[in-house]
Amino acid sequence: MSLAYKVSGWNRQRKWQTFLSEIQPNPETTVLDVGFSEEEFSGTDNFLEKHYPYLPQVTALSIDTPEAYLHARKNQDFQVPESVVIAKKIFTSVRYPQLKVVTYDGNIFPFADQSFDVCWSNAVLEHVGDEQQQIQFLKEIKRVAKVGFITTPNRFFPIEVHTQTPLLHYLPKKTFDRYLHFAGKGWAADDYMYLLSLSDLKRRLHAAGITNYKIIKNRLFSFVLDFVIVFTSDVKTTEFAALSSGKY
């Protein structure tokens, strides 16, 4: 097990504990997980589904596969083979029989306004596209959920967490993308990720109409590894002690 994997697992557990303490869910709390994947490559994938004690209250929102989503942006005719789709759905239904899974095209969430108490989205924001797509993504979370719990890596952590590349991700995105292609890591270039700094994140939140929020900075040693954003929508809610106490 690599050091990077151990750090990732430790940090996901830390974010999970933050979720429990900030949201304080109960058996009636409805949760939307934006970013669920029907593929799992490690024991920390789909962390919410593995740990949430009230899984029948969770709805998982997913694209078919991240690869299919990226192909679809460039080629409208691309489709995932039906056999692959069926296999993934069987895997999900066996592993998480109580989970409701909804797939969508990566744009407008297929839910009515304020359908959920909480939206959980762990390390997804940086993958949804450029600035305008990130703003739209945040708007959709705000629209369908009373409370948002979102995490995203800090662009200025010294090591880029997806590729374990030190410092070069500080360069302009196009320059860093060229390096990734040259280094044989082209899978992480272009539309795969748009990393955010703290100032970038705040601009996206305000552009999405999200003003009632707090940002928690998770550190590794003295460096900010990633951000946890907790926000409430404009709809007044008192379901959770963390909200009714006025913490936000």
C-alpha positions in Angstrom: 0.0 0.0 0.0 1.5 3.3 -1.1 2.0 6.3 1.1 -0.3 8.3 -1.2 -3.0 5.8 -0.7 -2.6 5.8 3.1 -2.8 9.6 3.2 -5.9 9.6 0.9 -7.6 7.1 3.2 -6.7 9.0 6.3 -8.0 12.2 4.8 -11.2 10.7 3.6 -11.9 9.4 7.1 -11.1 12.9 8.4 -13.6 14.4 6.0 -16.2 11.8 7.0 -15.9 12.7 10.6 -16.3 16.4 9.7 -19.5 15.5 7.8 -20.9 13.7 10.9 -20.0 16.5 13.2 -21.2 19.3 11.0 -24.4 17.7 9.6 -25.3 15.5 12.5 -27.6 13.3 10.3 -30.4 11.2 11.7 -32.4 8.2 10.4 -34.8 10.7 8.5 -32.0 12.7 6.8 -32.2 12.4 3.0 -28.8 12.5 1.3 -27.9 13.0 -2.3 -24.4 11.7 -3.2 -23.2 13.5 -6.3 -20.2 11.7 -7.7 -21.0 8.1 -7.0 -19.3 5.7 -9.3 -20.4 2.2 -10.4 -16.7 1.4 -10.7 -14.6 0.9 -7.6 -10.8 0.8 -7.7 -10.0 0.9 -4.0 -11.6 0.5 -0.6 -12.0 4.2 -0.2 -14.2 4.7 -3.3 -17.8 5.5 -2.7 -16.9 6.3 0.9 -20.4 7.6 1.8 -22.1 4.4 0.7 -19.6 2.3 2.7 -20.1 4.2 5.9 -23.4 6.0 6.1 -25.6 4.2 8.7 -29.0 5.0 7.0 -28.3 3.9 3.4 -32.0 3.6 2.3 -32.1 7.4 2.7 -29.3 7.9 0.2 -29.7 8.6 -3.5 -26.6 8.3 -5.6 -26.2 10.5 -8.7 -23.8 9.1 -11.3 -22.7 9.4 -14.8 -22.1 6.0 -16.5 -18.3 6.2 -16.3 -15.9 9.2 -16.0 -14.4 8.1 -19.3 -17.7 8.1 -21.0 -18.4 11.6 -19.7 -15.1 12.9 -21.1 -15.7 11.2 -24.5 -19.2 12.5 -24.7 -17.9 16.1 -24.4 -15.8 15.6 -27.5 -17.9 13.1 -29.4 -21.7 13.2 -29.2 -21.9 9.8 -30.9 -19.9 8.0 -28.2 -21.9 5.4 -26.2 -20.9 3.0 -23.5 -21.4 -0.6 -24.6 -24.6 -2.0 -23.2 -22.9 -5.0 -21.7 -20.6 -2.8 -19.6 -23.5 -0.7 -18.4 -25.4 -3.9 -17.3 -22.4 -5.3 -15.6 -21.8 -2.1 -13.6 -25.5 -2.0 -12.5 -25.4 -5.6 -11.3 -22.2 -4.9 -9.3 -23.9 -1.9 -7.7 -27.1 -3.7 -6.9 -25.3 -6.6 -5.2 -22.9 -4.4 -3.2 -25.4 -1.7 -2.2 -28.9 -3.4 -2.4 -30.5 -0.6 -0.4 -29.1 2.3 -2.5 -31.1 4.2 -5.1 -28.9 5.1 -8.1 -29.8 7.7 -10.7 -27.7 8.3 -13.8 -27.6 11.6 -15.7 -25.8 13.5 -18.5 -23.6 15.6 -16.2 -25.6 18.8 -16.6 -29.0 19.5 -14.8 -29.7 17.3 -11.8 -32.9 15.2 -12.5 -34.6 16.3 -9.2 -37.1 18.9 -8.1 -36.0 21.9 -6.0 -35.1 21.1 -2.4 -35.6 17.4 -2.8 -32.9 16.5 -0.3 -31.8 17.5 3.2 -28.1 17.2 2.3 -25.9 16.9 -0.7 -22.6 15.2 -0.3 -20.0 15.6 -3.1 -16.5 14.5 -2.3 -13.7 15.6 -4.7 -16.0 16.0 -7.7 -16.1 19.8 -8.2 -12.6 19.9 -9.8 -13.7 17.3 -12.4 -17.0 18.7 -13.7 -15.4 21.1 -16.2 -14.2 24.7 -16.5 -15.3 27.7 -14.4 -18.8 28.0 -15.9 -19.5 24.3 -15.5 -18.2 24.4 -11.9 -20.6 27.3 -11.2 -23.5 25.5 -12.8 -22.7 22.4 -10.7 -22.7 24.4 -7.5 -26.0 26.0 -8.5 -27.6 22.6 -9.0 -26.4 21.4 -5.6 -27.9 24.6 -4.0 -31.1 24.1 -6.0 -31.8 20.4 -5.0 -30.5 20.3 -1.4 -31.0 22.3 1.8 -27.4 21.8 2.9 -24.3 21.2 0.8 -21.2 19.4 1.9 -18.5 19.6 -0.8 -14.8 18.9 -0.8 -12.1 19.8 -3.4 -8.3 19.7 -3.4 -6.3 22.8 -2.9 -4.5 23.8 -6.1 -1.6 25.2 -4.0 -0.8 22.0 -2.0 2.8 21.3 -3.1 1.9 17.9 -4.6 -0.9 17.5 -7.2 -2.9 14.7 -5.6 -4.2 13.0 -8.7 -0.8 12.6 -10.4 1.6 12.9 -7.4 3.4 15.7 -9.4 5.2 18.2 -7.2 4.9 21.9 -7.9 4.4 21.9 -11.7 0.6 22.2 -11.2 1.3 25.8 -10.1 2.0 26.6 -13.7 -0.9 27.8 -16.0 -3.2 24.9 -16.8 -2.3 24.7 -20.5 1.4 24.5 -19.6 0.8 21.8 -16.9 -1.4 19.9 -19.4 1.4 19.8 -21.9 3.7 18.5 -19.2 1.2 15.7 -18.3 0.9 14.6 -22.0 4.7 14.6 -22.2 5.1 12.6 -19.0 2.6 9.9 -20.0 -0.1 11.2 -17.7 -2.3 12.7 -20.4 -5.4 11.0 -18.7 -5.2 13.8 -16.1 -4.9 16.7 -18.6 -7.4 18.9 -20.4 -11.0 18.4 -19.2 -10.1 15.8 -16.5 -9.5 18.4 -13.8 -9.6 22.2 -13.2 -8.0 22.7 -9.8 -9.1 25.5 -7.5 -7.4 27.8 -5.1 -9.2 29.3 -2.1 -9.9 32.5 -4.0 -11.1 30.5 -7.1 -13.4 28.6 -4.8 -14.9 31.7 -3.2 -15.5 33.3 -6.6 -17.4 30.1 -7.8 -19.5 30.0 -4.6 -20.6 33.7 -4.9 -21.2 33.3 -8.7 -23.5 30.4 -7.9 -25.4 32.5 -5.4 -24.0 30.7 -2.4 -23.2 33.2 0.4 -24.2 31.3 3.6 -21.1 29.0 3.8 -18.1 28.1 5.7 -14.8 26.7 4.4 -12.7 24.3 6.5 -9.1 23.9 5.5 -7.8 20.4 6.0 -4.0 20.4 6.5 -1.2 18.0 6.0 1.6 19.3 8.1 1.4 23.1 7.6 0.0 22.9 4.1 -3.7 23.0 3.2 -4.4 19.7 1.5 -8.1 20.3 0.6 -11.2 22.3 1.4 -14.4 21.3 2.9 -17.3 23.6 2.1 -20.5 23.5 4.1 -23.4 25.8 3.0 -27.1 26.2 3.4 -29.5 27.2 0.6 -31.9 30.1 0.9 -34.6 27.9 2.3 -34.7 28.1 6.1 -34.0 24.7 7.6 -33.8 23.6 11.2 -33.6 19.9 10.8 -30.0 19.6 12.0 -28.6 20.8 15.3 -25.5 22.1 13.5 -27.7 24.4 11.5 -30.2 25.5 14.1 -27.3 26.4 16.4 -26.3 29.2 14.1 -22.9 27.7 13.2 -23.2 29.0 9.6 
